[in-house]
Amino acid sequence: MPARLVIGLLLALTAFARLTAESKTQAELLVDHVQARPGETVLAALRLRMAPGWHTYWKNPGESGKPTRLKWTLPEGVKVGEIRWPIPEKAFVLDQFVYVYEDETVLLIPVDIATTVPAGKLELKAQASWLECEKICVPGSAQVSATLEIADASTPSPNARLFTDAIKRLPGGNAVPVHGRWLKGADDKSRTLELAFKPTKPGKWEFLPNPLDNIDFAGETKSANAGPMLSLTKVAKKFEGEWPAAVGGVMVMQSPDGKPLQGFEFTSMGEAVAAPVVDVPTDSGPGFLAMLGFAFIGGLILNIMPCVLPVIALKILGFVNQSRKEPRRIRFLGLMYGAGVIASFLILASAVIGIRYAGGNAIWGQQYQSPVFIVGMTALVLLVALNLFGVFEVQLGGRAMNAAYSAGSKAGAGGAFFNGVFATLLATPCTAPFLGASLGFAFTKPPGTILLFFIAAGVGLALPYVLLCWQPAWLKFLPKPGDWMVKFKTIMGFPMLGTALWLYGLAFNHYGASKMLPLGLFLVAVALGAWIYGEFVQKRPDGSWLATGVTVAWLAVAYVWLLEGEVNWRHPAPVLATSGTKAEPNSLGMLWEPWSNDAVERAQRDKRPILVDFTADWCTTCQYNKRVAIEVEPVAKRLKELNAVTLLADFSREDPRILAELKKYKRAGVPLVLVYPPIEGGPPQVLPEFLTKQIVLKSLERALN
């Protein structure tokens, strides 16, 4: 089966799985009166009831999400006011702070009835839209309506109790003056908002800012007491325009479990708003252009990473073939390869932007946390290996090869473009030096910046190949084409087969040991289907229709029986963790314990240094660091001498706590290695993406000073 068909089937299956997701929220419109007089103001309510585990968002969703919206269709003489939002809960979804409603919420809307409205029935209609999220986010919408009769008397509706309870959940008025000021950041795009007020009751207070078009308030609210006053600070990022002089929002006192107990609204920061902006220490770090350069260098280094090395062999084979072609043709194919790389990076950037705006978060290599992607990639790489072995789409030496390459520009261009796409797919589990930090910087920026950084990384990955194609004279150093190329192509199938085996091993984390046999049998069925296709379709054109039907039927049966039935590949059951078993030291005596912030705090209270390894099975850079720089005798010996704690943060599957730490340290993905000093609350050292044992040993010594 051609590789293009496999990719198409994989993308179609993924898209179908997303499109079948349904809204989990019920919406209805209610009014607090069944009868009202002309000139009266009544309350309407949009009641949203979410399924267990799902949530919708406040008017300012926080670091991600979208608020509920209403688009009204009203009779003449009827006007509606702004939504009156109940106090939301603060939640930590994936790696972001958001303000949400769970189970059920009631959004109140004042409805003004003009004195000129005649008696009779009025129908209030609205198109409600919202974003609801659990592990995925689904946009929801509903056409809602409510009927109100205009009469001489005013009669409450049977739902009056619901409205009374909803009013109690609204924030109160401006109970106390709130004073504030902006503290200058590293540049004009970042500041810290400092608010001070005298709380009505002692407790943990949270600031929920009103939405501002050009300002994004990120992270958690920090608090400090100064006598009777409470000071709250929150980091803000500006996208465009000027910093606002006044900021409004809701002050909320929370219970120990994070539930809102009470709150009050305020509409400005009080008299101190005119106070001068003051300088505060900031971490300067590399600038924008430096980070953009890092993205390019990181993409360049990806060419020699283990993830991409199997594709390098295919490129070399292409170079040898192209050495006989005219320079214009070679340059065109080089540009098509570069276009495939850039297009793939643009798709990745668009996915990052889409996930952010849908209320989630994205990381480099995130697709390798998806069991669907892993299975699809395993089958695809297996087919590429079989292709190199000559099982199907065989290209022999001499005349056959000349005929294949003279088939036309369309086929050659498509193959070059696909090579670029394939190289990008295999590059994503690798985090090259410079790449993780630069993309971590970009992931927090506006969409235009994300696109620019991904393009820079794509240009770095594509550049060596494109340069060689634009300098055909360099190809003369390669051996002349001949029958040896058939053997070389076959030999190169083995690294690709090894890549397929590596991908197959990643599936264990998602499916467990019991599902690995049927998954392996499905891959055998794919290989057999490829053999039938190559043997009886390509080599025997007379029997191609029958053989094609047999191939399709065979793969369909294998898919339904093994992949859907036995493996349940799209919705695997959670693999049981082994946290209840006692961890054992490895052969070097190193004991890896599960990472958590509590574990770090306990170790620092005990005055012990800490090494934390944020890693994943699919991250080849992580595994390299582990073998050559962490789990080596000199490092293990020094860790034992220091009585150090070693913590493992396994990101092979999705973990919102680990995602939060990666964002905290501005990394777009794993690896991330931290070394903490034996001092309570001491900040860690952030080690480079690529490690040596000398780097680790020096960081341990610095932790003691």
Beta strands, then each sheet from edge to edge (+ up, - down):
strand 1: 25-31
strand 2: 33-36
strand 3: 41-50
strand 4: 55-62
strand 5: 69-73
strand 6: 78-80
strand 7: 89-93
strand 8: 96-102
strand 9: 104-113
strand 10: 120-133
strand 11: 137-150
strand 12: 155-156
strand 13: 179-184
strand 14: 190-197
strand 15: 204-209
strand 16: 215-226
strand 17: 229-238
strand 18: 249-254
strand 19: 260-266
strand 20: 278-279
strand 21: 592-594
strand 22: 610-615
strand 23: 645-650
strand 24: 672-676
strand 25: 685-686
sheet 1: 1+ 3- 9+ 6-
sheet 2: 5+ 10- 11+ 2+ 12-
sheet 3: 4+ 8- 7+
sheet 4: 16+ 17- 14+ 13- 20-
sheet 5: 15+ 18- 19+
sheet 6: 21+ 23+ 22+ 24- 25+
end
